[in-house]
Amino acid sequence: MSYYEFVTVWNLEAPIERVWEEIKRSESWPEWWRGVVSVVEIEPGDEDGVGTIHRSMWKSALPYRLQFDSEIIRIERLKLIEARAFGELDGKGLWQFETVGDNKTRVQYDWQVSATKPWMRHLSPLAGPLFRWNHDVIMGWGEKGLKKRLSVQA
């Protein structure tokens, strides 16, 4: 099995507008998110960003890299960003944003994805727990980096 479902929750001490802008501008992720090697826009979308395609390269805690494209398929300002992933990963991701008090934001990321690299598909029955651990590490790096970035910009 090479299909995975992940749910990540970040609780951030920052107003939703600032959190939204940092996550929406994925080209800047390599500046603050350890593990994100690059994010490049390869296709522009509409004025809201729908249809935009980014190509990203990720370096994990495990000794491999993944490259995949993400197409923004839905945006509701300050509420959600949904993307379709394709390439070395195939699936979809959904960022959801919620204000949870004065200047606090809860972000939930749902990631439903299949690995398309043959070696990952073949190793999945045994390495699945490692791939899950690796995902959690990378998302932890993102949370830590975003918290630092938001506190520096305060």
N, CA, C and O atoms as a GROMACS GRO file, in nm:
protein
  616
    1MET      N    1   0.083  -0.119   0.000
    1MET     CA    2   0.000   0.000   0.000
    1MET      C    3   0.087   0.125   0.000
    1MET      O    4   0.175   0.140   0.085
    2SER      N    5   0.064   0.212  -0.093
    2SER     CA    6   0.141   0.335  -0.095
    2SER      C    7   0.050   0.458  -0.081
    2SER      O    8   0.090   0.568  -0.118
    3TYR      N    9  -0.071   0.439  -0.029
    3TYR     CA   10  -0.163   0.549  -0.007
    3TYR      C   11  -0.158   0.589   0.141
    3TYR      O   12  -0.161   0.505   0.230
    4TYR      N   13  -0.149   0.720   0.164
    4TYR     CA   14  -0.137   0.770   0.300
    4TYR      C   15  -0.235   0.884   0.323
    4TYR      O   16  -0.264   0.963   0.233
    5GLU      N   17  -0.284   0.891   0.446
    5GLU     CA   18  -0.364   1.005   0.490
    5GLU      C   19  -0.299   1.062   0.614
    5GLU      O   20  -0.277   0.991   0.713
    6PHE      N   21  -0.268   1.190   0.609
    6PHE     CA   22  -0.204   1.258   0.721
    6PHE      C   23  -0.290   1.377   0.762
    6PHE      O   24  -0.351   1.443   0.677
    7VAL      N   25  -0.294   1.404   0.891
    7VAL     CA   26  -0.358   1.525   0.942
    7VAL      C   27  -0.258   1.592   1.036
    7VAL      O   28  -0.209   1.531   1.131
    8THR      N   29  -0.229   1.718   1.007
    8THR     CA   30  -0.135   1.796   1.088
    8THR      C   31  -0.207   1.920   1.138
    8THR      O   32  -0.279   1.985   1.062
    9VAL      N   33  -0.187   1.953   1.265
    9VAL     CA   34  -0.247   2.073   1.323
    9VAL      C   35  -0.136   2.159   1.381
    9VAL      O   36  -0.052   2.113   1.458
   10TRP      N   37  -0.137   2.286   1.342
   10TRP     CA   38  -0.045   2.385   1.399
   10TRP      C   39  -0.128   2.490   1.473
   10TRP      O   40  -0.226   2.541   1.418
   11ASN      N   41  -0.090   2.521   1.595
   11ASN     CA   42  -0.150   2.630   1.672
   11ASN      C   43  -0.046   2.741   1.681
   11ASN      O   44   0.061   2.723   1.738
   12LEU      N   45  -0.080   2.856   1.624
   12LEU     CA   46   0.017   2.964   1.607
   12LEU      C   47  -0.029   3.090   1.678
   12LEU      O   48  -0.147   3.126   1.676
   13GLU      N   49   0.065   3.157   1.742
   13GLU     CA   50   0.040   3.282   1.812
   13GLU      C   51   0.058   3.397   1.714
   13GLU      O   52   0.155   3.472   1.721
   14ALA      N   53  -0.037   3.410   1.622
   14ALA     CA   54  -0.032   3.515   1.521
   14ALA      C   55  -0.170   3.530   1.461
   14ALA      O   56  -0.249   3.435   1.459
   15PRO      N   57  -0.201   3.651   1.412
   15PRO     CA   58  -0.332   3.670   1.349
   15PRO      C   59  -0.343   3.590   1.220
   15PRO      O   60  -0.244   3.564   1.151
   16ILE      N   61  -0.464   3.550   1.190
   16ILE     CA   62  -0.490   3.463   1.076
   16ILE      C   63  -0.438   3.523   0.944
   16ILE      O   64  -0.392   3.449   0.857
   17GLU      N   65  -0.445   3.655   0.930
   17GLU     CA   66  -0.400   3.719   0.806
   17GLU      C   67  -0.251   3.693   0.781
   17GLU      O   68  -0.211   3.666   0.667
   18ARG      N   69  -0.170   3.701   0.885
   18ARG     CA   70  -0.025   3.679   0.869
   18ARG      C   71   0.005   3.533   0.839
   18ARG      O   72   0.088   3.502   0.754
   19VAL      N   73  -0.063   3.443   0.909
   19VAL     CA   74  -0.044   3.299   0.886
   19VAL      C   75  -0.085   3.265   0.743
   19VAL      O   76  -0.014   3.194   0.672
   20TRP      N   77  -0.200   3.315   0.702
   20TRP     CA   78  -0.251   3.292   0.567
   20TRP      C   79  -0.149   3.334   0.461
   20TRP      O   80  -0.118   3.257   0.370
   21GLU      N   81  -0.096   3.455   0.475
   21GLU     CA   82  -0.002   3.507   0.375
   21GLU      C   83   0.123   3.421   0.365
   21GLU      O   84   0.172   3.394   0.255
   22GLU      N   85   0.176   3.377   0.479
   22GLU     CA   86   0.298   3.295   0.476
   22GLU      C   87   0.274   3.160   0.410
   22GLU      O   88   0.358   3.112   0.334
   23ILE      N   89   0.161   3.098   0.439
   23ILE     CA   90   0.133   2.967   0.380
   23ILE      C   91   0.092   2.981   0.234
   23ILE      O   92   0.130   2.898   0.151
   24LYS      N   93   0.017   3.084   0.202
   24LYS     CA   94  -0.026   3.104   0.063
   24LYS      C   95   0.094   3.130  -0.029
   24LYS      O   96   0.093   3.085  -0.144
   25ARG      N   97   0.195   3.200   0.019
   25ARG     CA   98   0.313   3.231  -0.063
   25ARG      C   99   0.414   3.116  -0.054
   25ARG      O  100   0.520   3.129   0.008
   26SER      N  101   0.380   3.006  -0.116
   26SER     CA  102   0.464   2.886  -0.103
   26SER      C  103   0.604   2.904  -0.161
   26SER      O  104   0.695   2.831  -0.123
   27GLU      N  105   0.623   3.000  -0.252
   27GLU     CA  106   0.757   3.025  -0.304
   27GLU      C  107   0.854   3.066  -0.194
   27GLU      O  108   0.975   3.051  -0.210
   28SER      N  109   0.802   3.120  -0.082
   28SER     CA  110   0.889   3.163   0.028
   28SER      C  111   0.913   3.052   0.131
   28SER      O  112   0.992   3.071   0.223
   29TRP      N  113   0.847   2.938   0.116
   29TRP     CA  114   0.865   2.831   0.213
   29TRP      C  115   1.011   2.793   0.236
   29TRP      O  116   1.049   2.769   0.350
   30PRO      N  117   1.095   2.785   0.132
   30PRO     CA  118   1.235   2.748   0.159
   30PRO      C  119   1.307   2.843   0.254
   30PRO      O  120   1.408   2.806   0.314
   31GLU      N  121   1.256   2.965   0.268
   31GLU     CA  122   1.318   3.062   0.359
   31GLU      C  123   1.297   3.024   0.505
   31GLU      O  124   1.380   3.059   0.590
   32TRP      N  125   1.189   2.955   0.536
   32TRP     CA  126   1.158   2.927   0.677
   32TRP      C  127   1.126   2.781   0.706
   32TRP      O  128   1.118   2.743   0.823
   33TRP      N  129   1.106   2.698   0.605
   33TRP     CA  130   1.064   2.560   0.626
   33TRP      C  131   1.178   2.466   0.589
   33TRP      O  132   1.202   2.438   0.472
   34ARG      N  133   1.246   2.418   0.691
   34ARG     CA  134   1.352   2.320   0.670
   34ARG      C  135   1.293   2.199   0.596
   34ARG      O  136   1.185   2.151   0.629
   35GLY      N  137   1.365   2.152   0.499
   35GLY     CA  138   1.317   2.039   0.420
   35GLY      C  139   1.259   2.080   0.286
   35GLY      O  140   1.253   1.998   0.194
   36VAL      N  141   1.216   2.205   0.274
   36VAL     CA  142   1.168   2.253   0.145
   36VAL      C  143   1.288   2.310   0.071
   36VAL      O  144   1.339   2.417   0.105
   37VAL      N  145   1.334   2.238  -0.030
   37VAL     CA  146   1.452   2.278  -0.105
   37VAL      C  147   1.417   2.391  -0.201
   37VAL      O  148   1.490   2.490  -0.211
   38SER      N  149   1.305   2.378  -0.272
   38SER     CA  150   1.265   2.482  -0.367
   38SER      C  151   1.116   2.472  -0.396
   38SER      O  152   1.055   2.366  -0.389
   39VAL      N  153   1.060   2.588  -0.430
   39VAL     CA  154   0.922   2.598  -0.479
   39VAL      C  155   0.925   2.702  -0.590
   39VAL      O  156   0.964   2.816  -0.568
   40VAL      N  157   0.883   2.660  -0.710
   40VAL     CA  158   0.887   2.748  -0.826
   40VAL      C  159   0.751   2.746  -0.894
   40VAL      O  160   0.693   2.639  -0.916
   41GLU      N  161   0.701   2.863  -0.927
   41GLU     CA  162   0.576   2.870  -1.003
   41GLU      C  163   0.604   2.832  -1.147
   41GLU      O  164   0.692   2.891  -1.211
   42ILE      N  165   0.531   2.732  -1.199
   42ILE     CA  166   0.551   2.693  -1.338
   42ILE      C  167   0.431   2.727  -1.426
   42ILE      O  168   0.439   2.721  -1.549
   43GLU      N  169   0.320   2.764  -1.363
   43GLU     CA  170   0.200   2.804  -1.438
   43GLU      C  171   0.121   2.902  -1.351
   43GLU      O  172   0.081   2.868  -1.240
   44PRO      N  173   0.098   3.024  -1.401
   44PRO     CA  174   0.020   3.119  -1.322
   44PRO      C  175  -0.128   3.082  -1.323
   44PRO      O  176  -0.178   3.019  -1.417
   45GLY      N  177  -0.196   3.122  -1.219
   45GLY     CA  178  -0.340   3.099  -1.211
   45GLY      C  179  -0.416   3.228  -1.229
   45GLY      O  180  -0.365   3.324  -1.286
   46ASP      N  181  -0.538   3.230  -1.181
   46ASP     CA  182  -0.620   3.350  -1.192
   46ASP      C  183  -0.581   3.449  -1.081
   46ASP      O  184  -0.484   3.426  -1.008
   47GLU      N  185  -0.656   3.559  -1.071
   47GLU     CA  186  -0.620   3.664  -0.975
   47GLU      C  187  -0.625   3.616  -0.830
   47GLU      O  188  -0.558   3.674  -0.745
   48ASP      N  189  -0.702   3.511  -0.802
   48ASP     CA  190  -0.706   3.455  -0.666
   48ASP      C  191  -0.600   3.348  -0.643
   48ASP      O  192  -0.574   3.309  -0.530
   49GLY      N  193  -0.540   3.300  -0.752
   49GLY     CA  194  -0.440   3.195  -0.741
   49GLY      C  195  -0.489   3.058  -0.787
   49GLY      O  196  -0.409   2.965  -0.798
   50VAL      N  197  -0.619   3.045  -0.814
   50VAL     CA  198  -0.671   2.916  -0.860
   50VAL      C  199  -0.611   2.885  -0.997
   50VAL      O  200  -0.609   2.971  -1.086
   51GLY      N  201  -0.563   2.763  -1.013
   51GLY     CA  202  -0.499   2.722  -1.137
   51GLY      C  203  -0.348   2.735  -1.134
   51GLY      O  204  -0.280   2.684  -1.223
   52THR      N  205  -0.295   2.804  -1.034
   52THR     CA  206  -0.150   2.816  -1.022
   52THR      C  207  -0.089   2.679  -0.998
   52THR      O  208  -0.141   2.599  -0.920
   53ILE      N  209   0.023   2.652  -1.067
   53ILE     CA  210   0.095   2.527  -1.047
   53ILE      C  211   0.236   2.560  -0.999
   53ILE      O  212   0.308   2.638  -1.062
   54HIS      N  213   0.274   2.499  -0.889
   54HIS     CA  214   0.409   2.512  -0.834
   54HIS      C  215   0.478   2.376  -0.840
   54HIS      O  216   0.416   2.272  -0.821
   55ARG      N  217   0.607   2.379  -0.868
   55ARG     CA  218   0.690   2.258  -0.860
   55ARG      C  219   0.776   2.272  -0.734
   55ARG      O  220   0.847   2.372  -0.717
   56SER      N  221   0.769   2.172  -0.648
   56SER     CA  222   0.847   2.179  -0.524
   56SER      C  223   0.936   2.056  -0.509
   56SER      O  224   0.904   1.946  -0.554
   57MET      N  225   1.049   2.081  -0.445
   57MET     CA  226   1.145   1.975  -0.412
   57MET      C  227   1.157   1.973  -0.260
   57MET      O  228   1.179   2.075  -0.196
   58TRP      N  229   1.143   1.852  -0.204
   58TRP     CA  230   1.148   1.833  -0.059
   58TRP      C  231   1.262   1.739  -0.024
   58TRP      O  232   1.281   1.636  -0.090
   59LYS      N  233   1.335   1.773   0.080
   59LYS     CA  234   1.440   1.688   0.135
   59LYS      C  235   1.392   1.644   0.272
   59LYS      O  236   1.352   1.727   0.355
   60SER      N  237   1.395   1.515   0.295
   60SER     CA  238   1.334   1.463   0.417
   60SER      C  239   1.438   1.431   0.524
   60SER      O  240   1.558   1.448   0.504
   61ALA      N  241   1.388   1.385   0.637
   61ALA     CA  242   1.475   1.336   0.743
   61ALA      C  243   1.541   1.205   0.701
   61ALA      O  244   1.651   1.172   0.745
   62LEU      N  245   1.472   1.131   0.615
   62LEU     CA  246   1.528   1.008   0.557
   62LEU      C  247   1.609   1.047   0.432
   62LEU      O  248   1.589   1.155   0.378
   63PRO      N  249   1.698   0.961   0.389
   63PRO     CA  250   1.790   1.000   0.279
   63PRO      C  251   1.727   0.991   0.139
   63PRO      O  252   1.770   0.911   0.056
   64TYR      N  253   1.625   1.072   0.115
   64TYR     CA  254   1.569   1.081  -0.020
   64TYR      C  255   1.504   1.218  -0.038
   64TYR      O  256   1.476   1.289   0.058
   65ARG      N  257   1.480   1.251  -0.165
   65ARG     CA  258   1.411   1.374  -0.202
   65ARG      C  259   1.289   1.338  -0.284
   65ARG      O  260   1.284   1.235  -0.350
   66LEU      N  261   1.190   1.425  -0.279
   66LEU     CA  262   1.070   1.410  -0.360
   66LEU      C  263   1.044   1.541  -0.434
   66LEU      O  264   1.058   1.650  -0.378
   67GLN      N  265   1.006   1.529  -0.560
   67GLN     CA  266   0.965   1.645  -0.638
   67GLN      C  267   0.825   1.618  -0.691
   67GLN      O  268   0.796   1.510  -0.743
   68PHE      N  269   0.739   1.717  -0.676
   68PHE     CA  270   0.604   1.704  -0.730
   68PHE      C  271   0.548   1.842  -0.758
   68PHE      O  272   0.598   1.943  -0.708
   69ASP      N  273   0.444   1.844  -0.839
   69ASP     CA  274   0.375   1.967  -0.872
   69ASP      C  275   0.246   1.975  -0.792
   69ASP      O  276   0.186   1.873  -0.758
   70SER      N  277   0.205   2.097  -0.761
   70SER     CA  278   0.080   2.121  -0.690
   70SER      C  279   0.001   2.226  -0.765
   70SER      O  280   0.051   2.336  -0.792
   71GLU      N  281  -0.122   2.193  -0.799
   71GLU     CA  282  -0.212   2.288  -0.865
   71GLU      C  283  -0.319   2.332  -0.766
   71GLU      O  284  -0.390   2.250  -0.709
   72ILE      N  285  -0.329   2.462  -0.748
   72ILE     CA  286  -0.432   2.517  -0.660
   72ILE      C  287  -0.568   2.499  -0.728
   72ILE      O  288  -0.591   2.550  -0.838
   73ILE      N  289  -0.657   2.426  -0.662
   73ILE     CA  290  -0.788   2.401  -0.721
   73ILE      C  291  -0.902   2.476  -0.651
   73ILE      O  292  -1.012   2.487  -0.704
   74ARG      N  293  -0.874   2.526  -0.530
   74ARG     CA  294  -0.977   2.600  -0.458
   74ARG      C  295  -0.913   2.688  -0.353
   74ARG      O  296  -0.822   2.646  -0.282
   75ILE      N  297  -0.961   2.810  -0.345
   75ILE     CA  298  -0.916   2.904  -0.241
   75ILE      C  299  -1.037   2.977  -0.186
   75ILE      O  300  -1.119   3.028  -0.262
   76GLU      N  301  -1.048   2.982  -0.055
   76GLU     CA  302  -1.144   3.067   0.013
   76GLU      C  303  -1.063   3.149   0.112
   76GLU      O  304  -1.015   3.098   0.213
   77ARG      N  305  -1.048   3.276   0.082
   77ARG     CA  306  -0.959   3.364   0.157
   77ARG      C  307  -0.976   3.349   0.308
   77ARG      O  308  -1.088   3.355   0.361
   78LEU      N  309  -0.864   3.329   0.376
   78LEU     CA  310  -0.854   3.315   0.522
   78LEU      C  311  -0.927   3.192   0.574
   78LEU      O  312  -0.946   3.178   0.695
   79LYS      N  313  -0.969   3.102   0.484
   79LYS     CA  314  -1.039   2.980   0.526
   79LYS      C  315  -0.969   2.854   0.479
   79LYS      O  316  -0.941   2.765   0.558
   80LEU      N  317  -0.940   2.846   0.347
   80LEU     CA  318  -0.880   2.722   0.297
   80LEU      C  319  -0.806   2.741   0.167
   80LEU      O  320  -0.834   2.832   0.089
   81ILE      N  321  -0.710   2.653   0.146
   81ILE     CA  322  -0.637   2.640   0.020
   81ILE      C  323  -0.632   2.491  -0.011
   81ILE      O  324  -0.581   2.413   0.069
   82GLU      N  325  -0.685   2.453  -0.127
   82GLU     CA  326  -0.684   2.312  -0.166
   82GLU      C  327  -0.601   2.296  -0.293
   82GLU      O  328  -0.611   2.376  -0.386
   83ALA      N  329  -0.520   2.192  -0.295
   83ALA     CA  330  -0.432   2.169  -0.410
   83ALA      C  331  -0.434   2.022  -0.449
   83ALA      O  332  -0.453   1.933  -0.367
   84ARG      N  333  -0.413   2.000  -0.577
   84ARG     CA  334  -0.397   1.866  -0.633
   84ARG      C  335  -0.248   1.846  -0.657
   84ARG      O  336  -0.183   1.930  -0.719
   85ALA      N  337  -0.194   1.735  -0.606
   85ALA     CA  338  -0.051   1.704  -0.623
   85ALA      C  339  -0.035   1.597  -0.730
   85ALA      O  340  -0.116   1.504  -0.740
   86PHE      N  341   0.071   1.610  -0.809
   86PHE     CA  342   0.102   1.509  -0.909
   86PHE      C  343   0.252   1.510  -0.937
   86PHE      O  344   0.318   1.613  -0.924
   87GLY      N  345   0.303   1.396  -0.975
   87GLY     CA  346   0.446   1.378  -0.995
   87GLY      C  347   0.491   1.259  -0.912
   87GLY      O  348   0.433   1.151  -0.923
   88GLU      N  349   0.593   1.278  -0.829
   88GLU     CA  350   0.641   1.169  -0.745
   88GLU      C  351   0.546   1.140  -0.628
   88GLU      O  352   0.558   1.038  -0.561
   89LEU      N  353   0.452   1.229  -0.605
   89LEU     CA  354   0.339   1.207  -0.515
   89LEU      C  355   0.213   1.245  -0.592
   89LEU      O  356   0.214   1.337  -0.674
   90ASP      N  357   0.105   1.173  -0.566
   90ASP     CA  358  -0.020   1.197  -0.637
   90ASP      C  359  -0.132   1.200  -0.534
   90ASP      O  360  -0.150   1.104  -0.459
   91GLY      N  361  -0.207   1.308  -0.530
   91GLY     CA  362  -0.316   1.316  -0.434
   91GLY      C  363  -0.364   1.458  -0.417
   91GLY      O  364  -0.365   1.537  -0.512
   92LYS      N  365  -0.406   1.491  -0.293
   92LYS     CA  366  -0.451   1.627  -0.268
   92LYS      C  367  -0.417   1.670  -0.127
   92LYS      O  368  -0.402   1.589  -0.036
   93GLY      N  369  -0.406   1.802  -0.112
   93GLY     CA  370  -0.378   1.862   0.016
   93GLY      C  371  -0.476   1.973   0.044
   93GLY      O  372  -0.520   2.042  -0.048
   94LEU      N  373  -0.512   1.990   0.170
   94LEU     CA  374  -0.608   2.093   0.208
   94LEU      C  375  -0.557   2.164   0.334
   94LEU      O  376  -0.547   2.104   0.440
   95TRP      N  377  -0.527   2.293   0.319
   95TRP     CA  378  -0.495   2.380   0.432
   95TRP      C  379  -0.625   2.444   0.479
   95TRP      O  380  -0.700   2.498   0.397
   96GLN      N  381  -0.653   2.439   0.610
   96GLN     CA  382  -0.770   2.505   0.667
   96GLN      C  383  -0.724   2.598   0.780
   96GLN      O  384  -0.639   2.561   0.861
   97PHE      N  385  -0.782   2.717   0.784
   97PHE     CA  386  -0.741   2.821   0.878
   97PHE      C  387  -0.859   2.861   0.965
   97PHE      O  388  -0.972   2.870   0.918
   98GLU      N  389  -0.830   2.884   1.095
   98GLU     CA  390  -0.935   2.921   1.188
   98GLU      C  391  -0.877   3.011   1.296
   98GLU      O  392  -0.773   2.981   1.354
   99THR      N  393  -0.946   3.121   1.323
   99THR     CA  394  -0.910   3.207   1.436
   99THR      C  395  -0.959   3.141   1.563
   99THR      O  396  -1.074   3.098   1.570
  100VAL      N  397  -0.871   3.131   1.664
  100VAL     CA  398  -0.908   3.063   1.789
  100VAL      C  399  -0.885   3.150   1.911
  100VAL      O  400  -0.856   3.099   2.020
  101GLY      N  401  -0.897   3.278   1.895
  101GLY     CA  402  -0.877   3.369   2.007
  101GLY      C  403  -0.805   3.493   1.957
  101GLY      O  404  -0.782   3.509   1.837
  102ASP      N  405  -0.771   3.579   2.049
  102ASP     CA  406  -0.702   3.702   2.011
  102ASP      C  407  -0.565   3.668   1.952
  102ASP      O  408  -0.479   3.615   2.021
  103ASN      N  409  -0.548   3.700   1.826
  103ASN     CA  410  -0.419   3.681   1.757
  103ASN      C  411  -0.368   3.538   1.762
  103ASN      O  412  -0.247   3.516   1.767
  104LYS      N  413  -0.457   3.441   1.760
  104LYS     CA  414  -0.417   3.301   1.755
  104LYS      C  415  -0.485   3.235   1.636
  104LYS      O  416  -0.601   3.264   1.604
  105THR      N  417  -0.411   3.148   1.570
  105THR     CA  418  -0.463   3.081   1.451
  105THR      C  419  -0.437   2.932   1.460
  105THR      O  420  -0.328   2.888   1.498
  106ARG      N  421  -0.538   2.856   1.426
  106ARG     CA  422  -0.526   2.710   1.415
  106ARG      C  423  -0.523   2.677   1.267
  106ARG      O  424  -0.610   2.719   1.191
  107VAL      N  425  -0.422   2.601   1.227
  107VAL     CA  426  -0.409   2.558   1.088
  107VAL      C  427  -0.413   2.406   1.088
  107VAL      O  428  -0.342   2.340   1.164
  108GLN      N  429  -0.497   2.350   1.002
  108GLN     CA  430  -0.500   2.205   0.984
  108GLN      C  431  -0.465   2.175   0.840
  108GLN      O  432  -0.518   2.235   0.747
  109TYR      N  433  -0.373   2.079   0.823
  109TYR     CA  434  -0.335   2.036   0.689
  109TYR      C  435  -0.370   1.889   0.673
  109TYR      O  436  -0.319   1.804   0.746
  110ASP      N  437  -0.458   1.860   0.578
  110ASP     CA  438  -0.495   1.723   0.544
  110ASP      C  439  -0.425   1.687   0.414
  110ASP      O  440  -0.436   1.759   0.315
  111TRP      N  441  -0.353   1.577   0.415
  111TRP     CA  442  -0.270   1.535   0.301
  111TRP      C  443  -0.307   1.391   0.270
  111TRP      O  444  -0.280   1.302   0.350
  112GLN      N  445  -0.367   1.369   0.155
  112GLN     CA  446  -0.406   1.236   0.109
  112GLN      C  447  -0.327   1.211  -0.019
  112GLN      O  448  -0.351   1.274  -0.121
  113VAL      N  449  -0.234   1.117  -0.010
  113VAL     CA  450  -0.136   1.106  -0.118
  113VAL      C  451  -0.090   0.963  -0.139
  113VAL      O  452  -0.087   0.883  -0.045
  114SER      N  453  -0.055   0.933  -0.262
  114SER     CA  454   0.008   0.806  -0.296
  114SER      C  455   0.147   0.834  -0.351
  114SER      O  456   0.167   0.931  -0.425
  115ALA      N  457   0.241   0.750  -0.316
  115ALA     CA  458   0.375   0.759  -0.372
  115ALA      C  459   0.375   0.696  -0.510
  115ALA      O  460   0.317   0.589  -0.529
  116THR      N  461   0.438   0.761  -0.605
  116THR     CA  462   0.445   0.706  -0.740
  116THR      C  463   0.583   0.651  -0.774
  116THR      O  464   0.598   0.580  -0.873
  117LYS      N  465   0.683   0.684  -0.693
  117LYS     CA  466   0.817   0.629  -0.718
  117LYS      C  467   0.811   0.478  -0.697
  117LYS      O  468   0.763   0.432  -0.593
  118PRO      N  469   0.859   0.400  -0.794
  118PRO     CA  470   0.850   0.254  -0.779
  118PRO      C  471   0.912   0.201  -0.650
  118PRO      O  472   0.852   0.114  -0.585
  119TRP      N  473   1.028   0.251  -0.611
  119TRP     CA  474   1.091   0.198  -0.490
  119TRP      C  475   1.006   0.227  -0.366
  119TRP      O  476   1.003   0.146  -0.272
  120MET      N  477   0.938   0.341  -0.364
  120MET     CA  478   0.854   0.374  -0.249
  120MET      C  479   0.729   0.285  -0.246
  120MET      O  480   0.688   0.238  -0.140
  121ARG      N  481   0.670   0.261  -0.363
  121ARG     CA  482   0.552   0.173  -0.369
  121ARG      C  483   0.589   0.032  -0.323
  121ARG      O  484   0.514  -0.032  -0.249
  122HIS      N  485   0.706  -0.017  -0.366
  122HIS     CA  486   0.747  -0.154  -0.330
  122HIS      C  487   0.780  -0.168  -0.182
  122HIS      O  488   0.752  -0.270  -0.121
  123LEU      N  489   0.841  -0.063  -0.126
  123LEU     CA  490   0.880  -0.068   0.015
  123LEU      C  491   0.768  -0.029   0.111
  123LEU      O  492   0.780  -0.047   0.232
  124SER      N  493   0.661   0.025   0.057
  124SER     CA  494   0.555   0.079   0.141
  124SER      C  495   0.503  -0.017   0.248
  124SER      O  496   0.482   0.026   0.362
  125PRO      N  497   0.480  -0.146   0.217
  125PRO     CA  498   0.429  -0.233   0.323
  125PRO      C  499   0.520  -0.241   0.445
  125PRO      O  500   0.473  -0.254   0.558
  126LEU      N  501   0.652  -0.234   0.422
  126LEU     CA  502   0.746  -0.239   0.534
  126LEU      C  503   0.784  -0.101   0.584
  126LEU      O  504   0.798  -0.079   0.705
  127ALA      N  505   0.802  -0.007   0.492
  127ALA     CA  506   0.854   0.125   0.528
  127ALA      C  507   0.744   0.226   0.559
  127ALA      O  508   0.774   0.340   0.595
  128GLY      N  509   0.618   0.187   0.545
  128GLY     CA  510   0.508   0.280   0.571
  128GLY      C  511   0.520   0.355   0.702
  128GLY      O  512   0.503   0.477   0.703
  129PRO      N  513   0.550   0.287   0.813
  129PRO     CA  514   0.566   0.360   0.940
  129PRO      C  515   0.680   0.463   0.935
  129PRO      O  516   0.669   0.570   0.995
  130LEU      N  517   0.788   0.431   0.865
  130LEU     CA  518   0.897   0.528   0.850
  130LEU      C  519   0.854   0.648   0.766
  130LEU      O  520   0.888   0.762   0.799
  131PHE      N  521   0.778   0.623   0.659
  131PHE     CA  522   0.728   0.732   0.577
  131PHE      C  523   0.634   0.822   0.658
  131PHE      O  524   0.637   0.945   0.642
  132ARG      N  525   0.552   0.763   0.745
  132ARG     CA  526   0.463   0.842   0.831
  132ARG      C  527   0.544   0.926   0.931
  132ARG      O  528   0.516   1.044   0.952
  133TRP      N  529   0.644   0.863   0.992
  133TRP     CA  530   0.731   0.935   1.085
  133TRP      C  531   0.799   1.051   1.013
  133TRP      O  532   0.806   1.162   1.066
  134ASN      N  533   0.849   1.025   0.893
  134ASN     CA  534   0.918   1.125   0.814
  134ASN      C  535   0.826   1.244   0.783
  134ASN      O  536   0.868   1.360   0.793
  135HIS      N  537   0.703   1.216   0.745
  135HIS     CA  538   0.607   1.323   0.720
  135HIS      C  539   0.588   1.410   0.845
  135HIS      O  540   0.589   1.532   0.836
  136ASP      N  541   0.572   1.345   0.959
  136ASP     CA  542   0.554   1.419   1.084
  136ASP      C  543   0.675   1.506   1.116
  136ASP      O  544   0.660   1.618   1.164
  137VAL      N  545   0.795   1.455   1.090
  137VAL     CA  546   0.917   1.534   1.113
  137VAL      C  547   0.916   1.659   1.024
  137VAL      O  548   0.940   1.770   1.072
  138ILE      N  549   0.889   1.640   0.896
  138ILE     CA  550   0.890   1.752   0.802
  138ILE      C  551   0.785   1.856   0.841
  138ILE      O  552   0.812   1.976   0.836
  139MET      N  553   0.666   1.812   0.879
  139MET     CA  554   0.562   1.906   0.920
  139MET      C  555   0.602   1.976   1.050
  139MET      O  556   0.569   2.093   1.069
  140GLY      N  557   0.670   1.906   1.138
  140GLY     CA  558   0.722   1.969   1.260
  140GLY      C  559   0.823   2.077   1.228
  140GLY      O  560   0.824   2.183   1.291
  141TRP      N  561   0.909   2.052   1.129
  141TRP     CA  562   1.003   2.155   1.085
  141TRP      C  563   0.928   2.278   1.035
  141TRP      O  564   0.967   2.391   1.063
  142GLY      N  565   0.820   2.254   0.959
  142GLY     CA  566   0.741   2.366   0.908
  142GLY      C  567   0.679   2.447   1.020
  142GLY      O  568   0.683   2.570   1.017
  143GLU      N  569   0.621   2.379   1.117
  143GLU     CA  570   0.560   2.450   1.230
  143GLU      C  571   0.664   2.533   1.305
  143GLU      O  572   0.642   2.650   1.336
  144LYS      N  573   0.777   2.472   1.333
  144LYS     CA  574   0.883   2.542   1.406
  144LYS      C  575   0.933   2.664   1.327
  144LYS      O  576   0.952   2.772   1.382
  145GLY      N  577   0.955   2.644   1.197
  145GLY     CA  578   1.004   2.753   1.113
  145GLY      C  579   0.903   2.866   1.100
  145GLY      O  580   0.940   2.983   1.102
  146LEU      N  581   0.776   2.831   1.087
  146LEU     CA  582   0.674   2.934   1.074
  146LEU      C  583   0.657   3.011   1.204
  146LEU      O  584   0.640   3.132   1.202
  147LYS      N  585   0.662   2.942   1.318
  147LYS     CA  586   0.652   3.011   1.446
  147LYS      C  587   0.768   3.109   1.462
  147LYS      O  588   0.747   3.222   1.508
  148LYS      N  589   0.886   3.068   1.424
  148LYS     CA  590   1.002   3.157   1.434
  148LYS      C  591   0.985   3.277   1.340
  148LYS      O  592   1.010   3.391   1.380
  149ARG      N  593   0.943   3.252   1.219
  149ARG     CA  594   0.924   3.360   1.121
  149ARG      C  595   0.817   3.458   1.170
  149ARG      O  596   0.836   3.580   1.161
  150LEU      N  597   0.707   3.408   1.222
  150LEU     CA  598   0.599   3.495   1.268
  150LEU      C  599   0.642   3.576   1.391
  150LEU      O  600   0.601   3.692   1.404
  151SER      N  601   0.723   3.519   1.479
  151SER     CA  602   0.766   3.594   1.598
  151SER      C  603   0.868   3.700   1.561
  151SER      O  604   0.872   3.806   1.624
  152VAL      N  605   0.950   3.675   1.461
  152VAL     CA  606   1.049   3.773   1.415
  152VAL      C  607   0.978   3.891   1.349
  152VAL      O  608   1.023   4.005   1.361
  153GLN      N  609   0.869   3.865   1.281
  153GLN     CA  610   0.796   3.969   1.210
  153GLN      C  611   0.697   4.043   1.299
  153GLN      O  612   0.632   4.137   1.254
  154ALA      N  613   0.685   4.001   1.423
  154ALA     CA  614   0.585   4.062   1.514
  154ALA      C  615   0.615   4.208   1.540
  154ALA      O  616   0.542   4.274   1.613
   0.00000   0.00000   0.00000
